[in-house]
Amino acid sequence: MIVEVIYNNITTEMLEIIRKIRRKALASEIIFYKGKKNVIIADNMKIWEESDKSKDPLEEIYDAKIIELVKQIGKLPSVY
């Protein structure tokens, strides 16, 4: 899983989320981009935005992983 960190200024909240992602080894790569707002994206899914406090970023990244696994299962050849 590739995680993109788009930042205007890196906050302590962003650093804590990035530390959690690294500790749990959820990302194969973490890429940082300078942008206009603070956002974290995992496999093209927004998992965190600075203005949205209602979602837990780790739950969102697990959801992104599950969606990716389901897509891979759908690509498997049928055995029937």
N, C-alpha and C positions, 0 to 999 in steps of 0.2 A: 504494500500500500504506500502510495506517495502522498505526503502531507505538504500542502503549500501554506506558508504563513505570509499573508499580505499585511504589511504594517505601515502606518504613518509614523507612529512612535511606539516602541515596544513597551508594554505596561507590565507590571508585576503579575497581573492576572494571566496575561499571555504566557509569560515565562513559566508560571506554575502549570498551565495546561501542557506546554511543550515538555516540561520535565516529566509529567505523568505519562505522556505518550512515549517518551524515551524509556522510562522505567519499566513500562509494561511491554516494551518492544512491539508496539502496534504499527510502526512505520518502517519501511525499508529505507526510505529517504525522507528528509525534511528539507524543503527548499524555501528560502526566504526571498521575498520580493518587496521592494519599496512601492507603496501605493497611497491612495487617498484616505483609506479607512482601515481599521484593524479587523481582519477576517482570517479564519483558519478553515482550509478546505482539505478534505480527504477524498481521494478518488472522484473528483469533480462534484462532491457534495459538500455544501456549506455545513460545517459542524459547530461553528462558533462565530458570533459577531459581537463586537463590543457593546452595541446598543441593546442586544437581546439577552436578557439575564434569565429567561424562563427555561432554557434548555441546558442539560448537563453535557458538556462536550465529549466526555468519555462514552456516555451512552450513545451519543450521535455517531462516534467513530465505530463503535461496535455495530450499530445499525448499518453503516456504510460497508463494513466487512461482511455482514450477513447478506446484504443485497448483492455484493460482488460474488459471494459463494453461490447464491441462487442462480445468478446469471451463468456461472461456470457449469452448474449442474444442468441447466437447460441446453447447453451446448454439447453435452455428452451424447454419444450415439445410442440409439435404442437397442436393447438386447432382445426384444420380442420379435 
